[in-house]
Amino acid sequence: MATSSQSCGVCDVRHINKPSIVWCTKCDEGLCTECQKHHGVSKASRRHEVIPIVEYQKLPTDVRKITHKCIVESHTECRDIVNLDDVIDNAKTSYALSEIEETLVEVAENLQKVRQHLQDNRSNLKEKRMEIEKEIKNTRIKINNHLDKLQENLMKHLYEVEEKENSKICQLVSEKYFEH
């Protein structure tokens, strides 16, 4: 291992101490955010595969101590040694699967929340409809009561007018002018 997996190998050479966030399997060193950007666009290293430093640190200590060059040149004939590229690919795949699983769990939770909100909206909609329906019926009752009262007052006034006019007519008939 060229540098400590905790600090950026490129920055260490420049006597700068920055934490690494990824591990380059070809360069066999950790890279900080800034160095990772340059590493990804440099012609010499743009095709190198990197894995998150957290995943690299999960690898067994013995595997991390083996340099990439050692595996390629010295152990090509060994049958019991797993190629580091395969180990790293598996680590990268497991990390990707883990991320996909987390994303799916979040999506499932969000779908459940959306479903609950839709059910709540349906319930609220029904409650509001019932409230408005009740308000309409109450308003109708008030209007009917008011119209009944108006009708009653008009009828009372009509009877009073009729009685008054009848009384006048009776008085006129009873007077001498209409007697023979």
C-alpha positions, 0 to 999 in steps of 0.5 A: 500500500503506497499511502495511508488509506486515510489521507490523499496520496497525491496531497501527501507528496505535496506535504498537504494532509487531506482525507481521501474519499476514494481509493484508486485500484490502479494507482493503489492510493487514496484520493481527496475530492480535488485530486479525484476530479483531476484523476478522473480527467487526466489521460493517464488515469481517466479509465482507472476505477475508484471505489469509496474509501469506506468500501476499501477499508472494509476489505480484509487487511491482508488484501489491502496490504497486497499491492496491485503490481504484486498481484499482476506480476508475482501471483498470476499462477497462484490458484488460491489468490483472488484477483484484487480487481475482482475483489474491488469489483465485488466491493463496488457492486455490493456498494452499488447494490446497497445504495440501490436497496437504500433508494428502493426503501426510500421510494417505498416509504415515499409511496406509502406516504403518498398513499396515506396522503391520498387516503387522508385527502379522500376522507377530508373531501368527504368530511368537507362535502358533508359539512357543506351539505349540512350548511346548505340544508340549514340555510334552506331551513332558515330561508323556509322559516323566513318565507313562512314568517313573511307569508304569515305576516302578509296573510295577517295583514290581508285579513286585517285589510279585508276586515277593515274594508268589510267593516266600512262596507257594513257601516255604509249599508247600515246608514240611511242613505241606502235605505229605501 
